[in-house]
C-alpha cells in the first residue's frame, strides 16, 4: 500500500499524520511530497518516510499526489492523506 501526503511542511498536525500512518499501516510506503526548501528538514524529522520534492510542472495538491505516485514504487493500493488528517484503523 502506498500513502501520499502532500504538504508545504508547515502544518502543525503533520507529526500526528505521520505517526498515524506508522501506527495503522506499518507496512505501507509513506511518501511525503513537499517544496524543495522543506525536503531536508522533513527527511530528518521523518526518517521512516520517503520525502520527495515537488516536480516542476506538478504543483499543488494533485500535482504532489501524482509526484508521490511516480516516486512510490510498486503498489496494489494507494491513498492520499492530507497533512492535517490522521489514518485510523
C-alpha positions as CSV (number, residue, x, y, z in Angstrom):
1,X,0.0,0.0,0.0
2,X,1.2,3.5,-0.8
3,X,0.1,6.6,1.1
4,X,1.0,10.0,-0.2
5,X,0.9,13.1,1.9
6,X,1.2,16.4,0.1
7,X,2.4,19.2,2.4
8,X,4.0,22.6,2.4
9,X,5.8,21.4,5.5
10,X,4.2,23.9,7.9
11,X,1.2,22.0,9.2
12,X,1.1,21.8,13.0
13,X,-0.6,18.4,12.6
14,X,2.0,16.8,10.3
15,X,3.5,14.8,13.2
16,X,0.1,13.3,14.0
17,X,-0.4,12.5,10.3
18,X,2.9,10.6,10.1
19,X,2.5,8.9,13.4
20,X,-1.0,7.7,12.5
21,X,0.3,6.1,9.3
22,X,3.1,4.4,11.1
23,X,0.6,3.0,13.7
24,X,-2.2,2.0,11.3
25,X,-0.2,0.8,8.3
26,X,3.4,0.0,9.4
27,X,4.0,-2.0,6.2
28,X,2.8,0.8,3.9
29,X,5.2,3.1,1.9
30,X,4.5,6.6,3.1
31,X,5.6,9.3,0.7
32,X,5.7,13.0,1.8
33,X,5.8,15.4,-1.2
34,X,6.9,18.9,-0.4
35,X,8.5,22.1,-1.8
36,X,12.3,21.9,-2.3
37,X,13.1,24.0,0.7
38,X,11.4,21.6,3.1
39,X,12.8,18.3,1.9
40,X,16.0,18.1,4.1
41,X,14.3,19.0,7.3
42,X,11.3,16.7,6.7
43,X,13.6,13.9,5.7
44,X,15.5,14.3,9.0
45,X,12.3,14.6,11.0
46,X,10.6,11.6,9.5
47,X,13.4,9.0,8.6
48,X,10.8,6.2,8.1
49,X,9.1,8.0,5.3
50,X,10.2,8.8,1.8
51,X,10.4,12.6,1.3
52,X,10.3,13.8,-2.3
53,X,10.4,17.3,-3.8
54,X,7.5,18.7,-5.9
55,X,8.3,18.3,-9.6
56,X,8.5,21.3,-11.9
57,X,5.0,21.3,-13.5
58,X,3.4,19.3,-10.8
59,X,2.4,21.9,-8.2
60,X,-0.5,22.0,-5.8
61,X,-2.1,19.1,-4.0
62,X,-2.9,16.9,-7.1
63,X,0.5,17.6,-8.6
64,X,2.1,16.4,-5.4
65,X,-0.1,13.3,-5.3
66,X,0.9,12.4,-8.8
67,X,4.6,13.0,-7.9
68,X,4.1,10.7,-4.9
69,X,2.6,8.0,-7.2
70,X,5.5,8.2,-9.5
71,X,8.0,8.0,-6.6
72,X,6.3,5.3,-4.5
73,X,7.5,2.2,-6.4
74,X,5.2,-0.7,-6.9
75,X,1.9,-0.9,-5.0
76,X,-1.5,-2.6,-5.3
77,X,-3.4,0.1,-3.4
78,X,-2.9,3.8,-2.7
79,X,-4.5,6.7,-1.0
80,X,-3.5,10.1,0.0
81,X,-3.7,11.7,3.4
82,X,-3.7,15.4,3.9
83,X,-1.1,16.8,6.3
84,X,-3.8,17.7,8.8
85,X,-5.6,14.3,8.9
86,X,-5.0,11.0,10.7
87,X,-5.3,7.5,9.4
88,X,-7.1,5.3,11.9
89,X,-7.6,1.5,11.8
